[in-house]
Amino acid sequence: IDSSKVTTGSGDDVIKVGGYVKNSTIDLGSGDDTIEVGKIISNSNINGGDSYDTLAITNPGTSINLDSIADHAHNFEELNISNKSQNTTLSVKLSDVISLTDGDNTLKITADAGDKVEFKDAGWQKGASTDGYTAYTNDTSGTTVTVEIKDEVTQPM
């Protein structure tokens, strides 16, 4: 999608972009929505809207900083970087989780064995594993943030 505007309405929508989103605006509206995209490139804004929304990056490469996603995407509750062959390292900062998520500030990270999540700031506390995801919380910014990471992923602590 290049230099375009896409708006969906209420309901559970799925958008699959074979390549990249560039210079575009996508508003998924309300509903449990999913967008799959290879990469997000400059000057784009993807809004998950209300309800539970998933952003799947299908070609994350071997390393990706969450800020490169959070600069362009907002109101998402789940980030999926599964690709079964790239062994991706995802670097996560507290401010990027706040920017990417909605007001609940909870992000579920789905990835594959061989992938890795690393935190780039201090203050994260490891919690329990529930339903195959281990929770980490951080409240050093005055806002409580939770990141849930799939158990098979190399954990940050």
C-alpha positions, 0 to 999 in steps of 0.5 A: 500500500503506497500513498493511500488511505484505507478505512474499515468500519466496525466488525472484525476486519483482516487486511493482508498487505503482501509487501509494505505500507508507505506514505499511507494511513490505515484506520481499522475502526472498532472490532477485533482487527488484524493487519498483516504487513511485511514492513512499515515504511516512512510517513505511515500511520496505522490505527488499530482502533477500539477492541483487540487488534493485532499487528503482524509484521511478516518480514521483520528481518533478524532484528527490529526495534519496537520504536520503528513500529510504534512510530507508525502504529497505535492502539494495538494489543498484540504484535506478531513477528512470527516468521519461522525462519528469521530468528528475529531479535525484538528490542523493546523500550517502555515508551514504545509499548506505551505508544503502540498500545491503547490506554491499557498499555498491555502488549502481547508479543507472539513470535517463534522459538529462535526469536528473542525479546530484549528490554532496552530500559530498567525496571522490568519485573518478571511475572507468571506464565499464563496461557503460554505467555510470560508477563513482564511489568514496568511502572518506572514511568508512572504508568504501569506497562505490561508485556506478555511474551510467548513462552517459546521465545527467548525471554529478556530475563 
